[in-house]
Amino acid sequence: MSATTAQPAEMKSTLPAQVPIMFLVYGFTGSLNTVSFAYMMYFCTEFAGLNAGAIAAFLSVARIVDLVVSLVSGSIVQRSNTKIGEYRPWVLGCCLCTYAGATLMFLNPPTSTTIKMIIVCVTYMMLHIPMNFLTVAQNGLVAKICGPNPANRLQIASMRLRGSTATRIFTSATVLPLIEYLVKMGHNGYFYVNLFMGLFAIIGVSIVFVVSKKYDLYVPDKMAVTGANPITQWKDALGIKQLWVLWFSDVIRTVAGQVPAACAIYYYRYSAGNVLLQALAATISSFVSLGATIVAPMMAKKIGKKNSHLFASFSACVLYLVIAFFADGNPVLYIACTLVNGVCATVLTSYGINLYLDVAEIRLLETGVDNRPFIMSINNIPIKLGLLASGPALAIMLNLGGYDGVAQVMPNTALFVRWFGIVPSVMYAAAFLLMLFFYRVKESEAVAAAAANAEAAKARAEAAAARQS
């Protein structure tokens, strides 16, 4: 494969008008099912009275388990083939399971702390483990709905992103006020708010389940072309050089993003001197990001997938260097840099899973073995590694700043800010160079491969229908 180019030919979306709107709604409602992420630790320590150290230790173990599950989730979903579709049962079932976990996690029954800890542990796994399967199934379903048309794929990915970004505005304005109001009334606001928000997620996934029925059909000859098992699928994946160039770059980018995310509240508390600025910055960021989701897909389509990756990485590298050397005690500059970085990153995230799908389409054409869902599932792993790395990285950054949690002081904020800017900057630079010199997937090849694969699948379906008649 040679160097990539921008999209080789102008292609327009062929999707019915209701399909992009459906995924806009699904992106919005689906993100409501995860509002518990932001409040779980605070609820466990402040509301349920659980030990912070015990919760932190469990989360580390749970994230490792989650990582292990993500290694096989793609293979399991890929091999499913029910009479009501390949992916729709997974999307609906996993959404219901995550809803149950996200809600029951906040029960807080009048019982011992041990029982409370067990409830939190079980429900946390109910929330996170199905997410691996849900992500794979969503990606597989979107690929079937869009077909080989790259314009369709970009449109759906960007609409989902737009919906999930709009959720941030809605939740920042409603979730905490609702929780606080119910708590003051003597109710468990965390439980009832998550119960209410999750109902919207059920409505959204139900719409997808119904509307996508005609796209997600039973495939009679699926096992004739799909990968045999996780071992052979991993062996096949390990031989795809371009997949691992992309994957390593995404791992580096994800860890680079998680480090400053974990450090942000300490920046506002000690360097900026006002922790409430984080809430203001988050609100501004939500509106700016929503605007970016409207403009960024047009730029992404114009410059292509690889160049979008390079643009996002390079801009982040420069912006975090600015933060490292000039943002200590200057929250206006820090907020401005993070806003610009968010806009630049949206150019890349407009494509969503499509970079992995390009690699998967080419591999299917080369081998005749359809491991597309499995290959796309590998995209789940970077975020798991980013979450695992963020804890130790935060501890190192705080130590460099001389942070004392008991006295609540950080005497050397300049050194703290310097390193939490430099480390991500260097990592983004590494991701940029890796993609620039080693990623060689041409979008024209991916488009041609997707079209050829679609034709082959159509021919197999027609042959299977003829045999049954």
N, C-alpha and C positions, 0 to 999 in steps of 0.2 A: 504494500500500500504506500502511495506517495503522499506528499503534503496535501493538506486539506485545502479546499477552496470554499468560497461562499456558495450559497444554494445555486445549483447549476442552471436552473430554469425557473421562471416565474410560474408557480402553481398556486391555485386558489382552493380554498376550502370547499369541499363537496358535502359537508355535513348538513342535515336538516337543521333549521334555525333553533329548534327546541333542544338539540343535543348540547351545544355550547352553554346555553342558559342552564340546562340541567346540571352541568359540571360546575358552573359558577355557584349555583345553590349548594351543590354537594361540597364544594370547597369551603363554603361558609359554614354550613351546618356541621360538617365533619370535624372542623377545628373546634367547635363548641364542646365536643366530647372530650377534649384534652385540656380544658381550663384548669383541671385539678393539678396539673404539673407545677403551676406557679405557686400553689398554696399548700402543697402536701406537707413539706417539712415544717412550715410554720404551724399548721393545724396539729401535727403530731406532737410538737413540743409545747406550744402555748395553750392549745385547746384541750388536747387529749392527755397531756401530762406525761408523755413518753420521753425516755432518755435520748438526748440528741446523739450521743455517741453510739448507742445501740442502733438507732435508725440509720445513721451514716454507714455503719458496718454492714447492715443488711443491704442497703442500697448498692454498696460495692459488689457484694455477692450476687445480688439480683441482676446487676448490669452484666456480670460475667455470664450468668445463665442466659440472659437475653441475647448476648453475643453468640453463644453456642447455638441457640435455637435459630438465630438468623442464618447460620451456615447451612441449615438443612431445610428451612422453610420454603425456599424456592423450588427445591426438588419435590417436596410433598405436594405443593399446590400444582406444579406443572403436570404431575401424573394424575390429577383428579379429572374426572370426565363423567359427569352425571347426566341424567336425562333432562335436567333443567338448565344445563350449561356447565362450562368448565370453571368459570370464575364467579358467577353471581351468587351461588350458595356460600362461598367463602366471604364475599364482601358483606352480605347480610348477616351471616352467623358471627363473624369476627366483630362486626360493629356492635351487635347486641352484647357480646361478651365484654368488649371494652367498656361499653356503657355500664354494665353491671359492676365491673371492677372499679371504674371511676366514681361511681355513686356509693357503693357499699364501703369503700375505703374510708368514708367520712361518717360512718354510723356512730361511733363513740358511745357504745352501750354502757350502762352503769355497772361495770364489772371490773375485774382486776386488770392491772397494766399488762400482765402476761397475755390475757385473752385479747386485749386491745392490740397488742403487738402482733399476735397471730393473725387477727383480722386484717391488719394493715399489710402484713407480709403476703397473705393469700390473695387479697384483692389487688395488690400492686402487681403481682404476677398475672392475675386475670386481665389487667389493663395492658401490660406491656407485651407479654408473649404473643397474644393474638394479633398485635400490631404488625409483627413480622409477616404473618400470613396475609393480613389485610392489605399491606402495602404491595406485596407480590400480586395478589389477586386484582387489585385496582389497576396496576400497571398492565397486567395481561388483558384485562377487560378493555382498557383504553386503546391498546394496540389493535384489538379486534374491531372495535367501533370505528377507529380512524382508518383502518386499512393501510395500504402502502403510501398514501399521500402525505408528504412531510408537512404541508400546510395544515392539514387536519390535526396532525400530532402537535404542532406548535400551538394551534388555537386552543386545543383542549388543555394542554399543560399551562398555558398562560391564563386561561379562564379559572382553572383550579387555584392557581396562585393568587389571582385577583380576589377570589372568594375567601381564601384563608387569610389574606392580608386585611380584608374588610372586617374579619372576625376580631382582629386585634383592636380595632377602633371600638367596636361594639362592646367587647369584654372590658376594655380599660375604663369605659364609661359606666358600666352596669354591675360588674361582678362584685367588686369590693363594696360599693355602696349597698348592694342587696344583702351581702353577707353581714355587714356591720348592722344594718337595720334589723335583720332577723335575730342576730345575737343579742342586741339590746332588748328585743321583745321576749327574750328567754328561750329562743329556739336554736337548733343546730343549723345555722345559716349555711355552713359548708355543705352539709348533706343536701339540703333542699335546693340550693342553687345548682349543684351538680346534677341533681335529679331533673330539674327543670331544663337546664341547658342540654342535657343528653337526649331529652325527648325530641329536640330539634334535629339532632343527629340521626335519630331513628326515622324521622320524617324524610330527611334528605336521602338516606340510603334506600329507603323504601321506593322513592321516586326512581332512583337509579336502577333498582332491581326490576321494576316494572318496565321502564322505558327501554332498557338494554336487552330485553328478552329476545328480540328479533336478531340481535347481533351475536349473542353468546349462545350458540347452538351446540348440541351434542355432536361430537366428532367421532364417527364410527371407527376410523382407522388411525386414531391418535397414537396408540402405542407402537404403531409401525414406524413412526418417524421421531418419537420423543426419546430423550435420553433414558437409559435403563434404570439407573439408581444414582444416589448421591456420589458414590465413589467414582463411577465412570464419568459423571457430570463434572466433578471437580477435576478429574484428570483431563477432560476436554478443555475446561476453562483455564487450567494452568498452562495450556499450550497456546493460548491466545495472547500474544505479546501486547497488542494494542489495548486489550481490556485491562491489563495490569498497569500499563502506563497511565491510562485514565484513572484507574482505581487508586494507585499510589498518589497521584496528584490530588485526587479528591480527599484522601485521608489527610494529607498535609494541609489542604485548605480547611477541612473541617476542624482539625485540632487547632489550627491557627485562629479560627473563629470562636472556638469554645473558650480559649484562654482569656481574651479580653471580656467575653461575656460573663465569665465567672468573677473577673476582677472589677467589673463596672461599679457595683454597689460600694466597694471600698474606695474607688476613685472619687465618687461623689461624696462619700462620708468624710474622707481625710484630705484629699487633694483639693477638691472643690469646696469643701466645708459645708455642704448642704445636700443631704441625702434625698430631699424632696425634688431636687433637680432631675433625678432619674425618672420620676413619674412624668414630669413635664417633657423630658426628652423622649420618653416612650410614646407619649401622645402625639407629639410632633412627628416622630418617626413613622407612626402608623398612617398618618395622613399623607406624608411624603411618599411612603412605600406604595400606598394605594394608587397615587398618581403615577408612580413609576411603572406599575404593572400595566398601565394603559399605553405608555410610550415605549417601554423597554422591548416588548415583543417585536415592534417594527424595526428597531435597531438590530435586535438579535437576528431577525430574518435577513436583514441586509448584509450583515458581516459574517454570518455563519456560526456554526457551533464551536469550532476550535477557536476562532477569533473572539467569540464571546467569553470563552474560558480564559484566554490570555488577557483580555481587557479587564475582566473582573479581578484576576490575580494581580496584575500589574498595578492597577489603581489602588487596591488594598495595600500592597507593599509600600507605595509612596505615602498613602494617607497615614498608615501606622508609624512611619518614620517621622512624619510631622507631629503626631501625637507624642512620640517618644521624647522629642527634643523641645517641644514648645507648648505642650498642653498642661504641664503641672501648674495647678492654680489658675488655669484658664479654661473653665468649663464651656464657654462659648465656642472656642476653637475645637474642643473635644467633641462637642455635640455636632458642630458643623462637619467635622471629618467623618464621624460615624454616619451622619445622614447621607453624605456623598457616597460613602462606601456602600451603604444599603442600596442606593439607586444603581450604582455600577454592578453590584452583585445581582440585582434583579434581571439584568440583561442575560446573565447565565441561567438563573433559575427559571426564566421563562421557558427554557427547553425541558426542564424537569428531567425525566428519565430517558429522554430521547438520545442522548449521547451513548448510553449503554445499549439502547435498542438498535442503534446503527451498527454497533459491533456485533450484536446478536444476529441481525439480519444477514450480514456478510458471512458470518460463521455458518449459518443455516444453508446458505447458497453453496458454500465450499464443501460442506460435509453431508448435507441431506438429513442431518439430525437436528431436530428442533429443540434447542435448549434455551430459547429466548426468555421465558419466565425465570429460569434459574439464573441466567446471566444478568438479567435486570435485578434480581434479588441481591446480588453482590453489592449493589449500590446502598443497601441497608447498613453494611458493616462500618463505613467511615463514621457515621454518626455515633455508633456504639463506642468506637475507639476514641472519638472526640470527647464523649462524656466521661470515659474512664480516665483520660489524660488530664481533664480539666481540674480535677481535685488535687493531684500532686502538683500541677503547674501553679495553681492558686497558692498552695502552701509555700512554694518556693518564692513566688513574687512577694507574698506578705512578709516572709522572713527577710528578704532583701531590703524591704522598707522598714524593718525593725518593729513590725506590728506586735503590739501587746494586747491580746484580747481581754485580759482581766482589767487592765488599766484603760483600755479603749483608746490607745494612742498609736500613732505611726510617725516616728520622728523624722524619717527620711522619705518623704513622699516623692521627691525628685527621682531618687533611685528606683522606687517602686514603679513610677510612671515610665521611666526610661526603659526598664526591662519589659514591662507588659506592652510596650509599643514595639521594641526591637524584636522580641521573639516572634510575634506574629508576622512582622514585616519580613524577616528572614525566611520564614516558612512559606509565605506567599510568593516570595521570590523563587524559592526552590520549586514550588508548584508551577510557576510560570515557565521556568527554564525546562522543566521536565516535559511539559506539553509542547513547548516551542520546538524542541530538538528531537523528540522521540515519538510524538503522536502523529500518525501518518494516515488516518482514516479520511478518505475523500467522501464528501457528502454525495457527490454524483454516484460513487460506487454504492453507497448505502441506499440511495433512492432506487437505483437499478436492481439491487439485490432484493429490496422489499417488494418491488413489482414482480420480479421473477418468482419469489416465494409465494406471493398471493396467487399467481397464475397456477403454480404447482398445486397449491392447496385446493384451488377450485377444481382442477382436473381430478384430484383424488376424491373429492366429495362427489363429483359427478359419476366417477367410476363406482364408488361405493353405493350410490343410489341405484345405479343400473344393476348391480349385483343383487340388491335387495328386491328389485321389482320383478 
